């Protein structure tokens, strides 16, 4: 059912179909189309979503998914440095894969030939690397690390990445999201969401932060902020709280972010996969991976009152 309309001032209105008893959509159908026999921690799509990089243990598997019902492997390469390739991101030209290796740090792979993935270079971080985000010009990698230090690494030469500087936090950096202009980095840091000016990557500056363990009324809700995704207008941040659920933050004022909504999804503490939360293209639905709890599907059409729509129970643990 699709509805549209406007108010007396001709402003658009949004309609939602909900059942009166539970406040949820009457029906939401999820269906598995296919699969890949791998306990991967992350799947990163590229080439118009025809291919994917599956990260599992110490290996990068490149798979073809042009036909979702018939997924097939094309090539694989094993890391000689780390045994837990946790998450990653792909360069805009889709020739390089930047991977956070939990046991080592940053690893870089050449994926220009899908049938021949090759290792390029690496940089060891002091703690356990959880995630990697590229700068807008893709010359810098921001690596979140459990050492409570953000590692800012020059990757202009992918065969010889070097440290630019670090940025210290409070506990353990998990996920990160970069603003569209490349100037602001939003970081999950244990009990906080931090907003950092990275317009000069060699000199990051804290702009503001908020606690994610308290709701809008300052009631304690717990959890550990582990992953973050931004709304299209970059005024709202959706934060996954491990051992809790979803926390929604108004980030329109970078110097004073505030929690505006939250939803207890009863998910376990999963050590914080930074790829565990995704926002739908229309900005109304959050997909949140909750390990043993499956994938939580949440309506965020009204950010101050998120509603659980459905839970998709995966055959294994859902990480991202």
C-alpha positions, 0 to 999 in steps of 0.5 A: 500500500502506498499513500501520499499527501500534504497538510494545509501548508502543502507540506508532505505527510508520511503514512505508516500502516500499523496494527492497532494492538502492537504498533507494528506493521501488520506484515513484513515478509523476509525471504532468503534468496541464496547463500554462501557456505561461509561463516564470514564476518563481513560481505562487501559488495562491488561492481554493481553488486555483482561481486562480493568480498567475503571476509572469513578468518584469515582469508578474503574470498571473492564471490560472484552474486549476480545470480543470488540463487547461485552464488559461486567462488572466484578466488581466495587469498589468505592473510599471513599476518592476521587470523581474524579479518573483521571488516573492510571497505573498497576504494571508489575505483573498486580496485583495492580492498582495505581490511581491518584485521583484528589480530594485526591492523590494516591490510590492503588487497588488490581486487582489480582482477576478481579471479586473482586477489593479491596482497598489497601492504599492511600496517600493524596497529597497537590493539585490535583493529575493528574497522576501517574508513577511507577519507574522501580523497582515499589517501587516508585510512581511519582505523578504529582500534581497541587500544582506545586510539584511532589510527590515522594512516597514510595509504597513498602508497598502498604497498607502504602505508604509514602512520600520520597520527592518532586520536585518543578516546575513552574506551575502545573505538568500534565503528565510524562514519564519515560526512559526505564532505569528508571533514567530520568523522563520527566514532563509536567509543564504548559509552559514547558517540564522538564527533571529530573534525578530520579536515586536516587528517594529521590534526584531528579535533574533537567537536562534541560527544554524547553518552549512548548509555542514557536515553532522551530522559536521562534514564540509564539503558546500558549497552556499548556503542559499536557501530554507526550509520548516518541519515542522508541529510547527516542530521541523525546518527543511528548507533548500534548498542551491543548488549542493548539495541538501537540508539538514535542521536541528533547530530545537527549541532556537531558541538552538542549531539543529543540522544532523541530515541532508543529501542531495546532489541535484546541483543547480546554483546558481540564485541562490536562489528562496525558493519552491523548497522545499515540504513535503507536508501529511503531512510526509513528502515534500519537493519541491525545485525545482532549475532545470535539474535539475528537481524533486527528490522526497525522502522525509524520513520519517526526517529524519536519513536523507532518500532521493531518490524521483524526479526530475521533469524539467520542460520548462523551468527549475524555480524553485518 
